[in-house]
Amino acid sequence: MPQQFTIKKLTGLCSIQDLGRFTAQHLGFSAGGASDEYAFLSANKLLNNPNNSAALEISFAHLTLQIETTCTIAITGADCQTQLNGQAIKHWQVHHLSAGDILELFAPKSGLHSYLAIYNGINSALWLGSRSVTLTEQALDFSGKQLTNGDTIPLHTICHNPQIAFPPA
């Protein structure tokens, strides 16, 4: 079974972000990185991930994901009224998902950026030391492409940790 999510529906912007590529600005490339650093870092902290683990940045979007593997996630940032298999789930805490689950994030009522972090992060290609995707570098065909319906989000082999719980049990 593949270690991935599949995008079933996406309206708005959704991209893979980490803290950015600060070592390439002298070459004329933008740093990129998470727009809401506090929410991004908080999502990774909830999962005990390294600070720079790549996550999805959902920017005032409606996103539906098919979960293809058992995994552990956290959602932070703007409250996008997230549902797991049609049932509301809370932000700013850890959730354990199973293969076949449907995760749906709606456009937030207030705020702009929401973050979906996965235990061990997203396993997309590194470019100049970062997994962040920016529109400028996309247009030049350097840092990946815009996410769209049918795309898959690659995860690391180990993306589930049943030991992590927040709030604690």
C-alpha positions as CSV (number, residue, x, y, z in Angstrom):
1,M,0.0,0.0,0.0
2,P,1.5,3.4,-0.9
3,Q,2.4,5.9,1.8
4,Q,0.5,8.8,0.4
5,F,-2.6,11.0,0.4
6,T,-4.6,11.5,-2.8
7,I,-6.2,14.9,-3.6
8,K,-9.9,14.2,-4.4
9,K,-11.0,17.8,-4.5
10,L,-9.1,21.1,-4.3
11,T,-10.5,24.6,-4.9
12,G,-8.1,27.3,-3.8
13,L,-4.4,27.1,-3.0
14,C,-2.6,24.2,-1.4
15,S,1.1,23.7,-1.4
16,I,3.9,21.8,0.3
17,Q,5.9,24.0,2.6
18,D,8.7,23.8,5.1
19,L,10.6,26.8,6.7
20,G,12.1,27.8,3.2
21,R,15.3,27.9,1.3
22,F,17.4,30.7,2.9
23,T,20.6,29.6,1.3
24,A,19.6,30.4,-2.3
25,Q,18.5,34.0,-2.1
26,H,21.9,35.2,-3.4
27,L,21.0,33.2,-6.6
28,G,17.8,35.2,-7.0
29,F,15.4,32.5,-5.7
30,S,12.8,33.4,-3.1
31,A,13.1,31.8,0.4
32,G,9.5,30.6,0.3
33,G,8.4,28.7,3.3
34,A,5.3,28.6,5.6
35,S,3.3,31.9,5.7
36,D,2.2,31.4,9.3
37,E,5.4,30.1,11.0
38,Y,3.8,29.8,14.4
39,A,1.0,27.5,13.1
40,F,3.5,25.5,11.0
41,L,5.9,25.0,13.9
42,S,3.1,24.1,16.3
43,A,1.8,21.4,14.0
44,N,5.2,19.8,13.8
45,K,5.7,20.2,17.6
46,L,2.4,18.4,18.2
47,L,3.8,15.4,16.2
48,N,7.3,15.5,17.7
49,N,8.6,16.2,14.2
50,P,11.8,18.2,13.5
51,N,10.8,21.9,13.0
52,N,11.5,21.9,9.3
53,S,9.3,18.8,8.4
54,A,7.3,19.6,5.3
55,A,3.6,20.0,5.7
56,L,0.6,21.1,3.5
57,E,-0.2,24.8,3.6
58,I,-3.9,25.2,2.8
59,S,-4.7,28.8,1.9
60,F,-8.4,29.7,2.0
61,A,-9.2,26.4,0.1
62,H,-11.5,23.5,0.2
63,L,-9.5,20.3,0.2
64,T,-10.6,16.7,0.2
65,L,-8.0,14.0,0.7
66,Q,-8.3,10.2,0.4
67,I,-6.0,8.7,3.1
68,E,-4.1,5.8,1.6
69,T,-2.2,4.6,4.7
70,T,-2.4,4.6,8.5
71,C,-0.9,7.9,9.7
72,T,-0.8,10.5,12.5
73,I,-1.6,14.1,11.7
74,A,-2.1,17.5,13.3
75,I,-4.0,20.5,11.8
76,T,-3.3,24.0,13.0
77,G,-3.8,27.6,11.8
78,A,-7.1,29.0,10.6
79,D,-10.1,26.9,11.6
80,C,-11.2,25.2,8.4
81,Q,-14.0,23.2,10.0
82,T,-12.2,19.9,9.3
83,Q,-14.2,16.6,9.0
84,L,-12.9,13.1,9.1
85,N,-15.3,10.7,7.4
86,G,-18.1,13.3,7.7
87,Q,-17.5,13.9,11.5
88,A,-16.0,17.2,12.8
89,I,-12.5,17.0,14.3
90,K,-10.7,19.6,16.3
91,H,-7.6,21.5,15.3
92,W,-4.5,21.9,17.4
93,Q,-4.4,18.3,18.5
94,V,-3.2,14.9,17.2
95,H,-5.4,12.6,15.1
96,H,-4.8,9.0,14.0
97,L,-6.1,8.2,10.5
98,S,-6.6,4.9,8.7
99,A,-6.3,3.8,5.1
100,G,-9.6,4.6,3.3
101,D,-10.4,7.6,5.5
102,I,-11.6,10.8,3.9
103,L,-10.3,14.1,5.3
104,E,-12.0,17.3,4.3
105,L,-10.9,20.8,5.1
106,F,-13.2,23.7,4.2
107,A,-12.4,27.4,3.6
108,P,-12.0,29.0,7.1
109,K,-14.5,31.5,8.4
110,S,-11.6,33.7,9.5
111,G,-7.9,33.6,8.9
112,L,-6.2,32.4,5.8
113,H,-3.6,29.6,6.3
114,S,-4.2,26.2,7.7
115,Y,-1.5,23.5,8.1
116,L,-1.8,19.8,7.8
117,A,1.3,18.1,9.2
118,I,2.0,14.4,9.1
119,Y,4.2,12.4,11.4
120,N,7.7,12.5,9.9
121,G,6.6,15.1,7.3
122,I,5.9,15.0,3.6
123,N,8.5,13.2,1.4
124,S,8.5,15.4,-1.6
125,A,11.6,16.2,-3.6
126,L,14.2,18.6,-2.1
127,W,15.4,21.5,-4.2
128,L,18.2,23.7,-2.9
129,G,17.7,22.2,0.5
130,S,14.0,22.8,0.8
131,R,10.7,21.0,0.0
132,S,8.8,24.4,-0.2
133,V,7.0,25.1,-3.4
134,T,6.7,28.7,-4.6
135,L,4.8,30.1,-7.6
136,T,7.9,31.8,-9.0
137,E,10.1,28.7,-9.0
138,Q,7.1,26.6,-10.2
139,A,6.8,28.9,-13.3
140,L,10.5,28.2,-14.0
141,D,9.9,24.4,-13.5
142,F,12.3,24.2,-10.6
143,S,10.4,23.4,-7.4
144,G,7.6,21.1,-8.3
145,K,4.1,22.0,-9.6
146,Q,0.9,23.4,-8.3
147,L,-1.1,20.7,-6.5
148,T,-4.4,19.8,-8.2
149,N,-7.1,17.2,-8.2
150,G,-5.8,13.6,-8.6
151,D,-2.3,14.5,-7.3
152,T,-0.7,12.3,-4.6
153,I,1.2,13.7,-1.6
154,P,4.1,11.3,-0.8
155,L,4.7,10.5,2.8
156,H,7.7,8.9,4.5
157,T,7.6,5.1,5.1
158,I,6.9,5.7,8.8
159,C,4.1,8.2,9.0
160,H,2.1,6.8,12.0
161,N,3.1,6.9,15.7
162,P,0.4,5.5,17.9
163,Q,2.3,6.7,21.0
164,I,1.6,10.4,20.2
165,A,-1.6,11.7,21.7
166,F,-2.8,15.3,22.3
167,P,-4.6,16.0,24.4
168,P,-3.0,13.2,26.4
169,A,-5.2,10.2,27.1
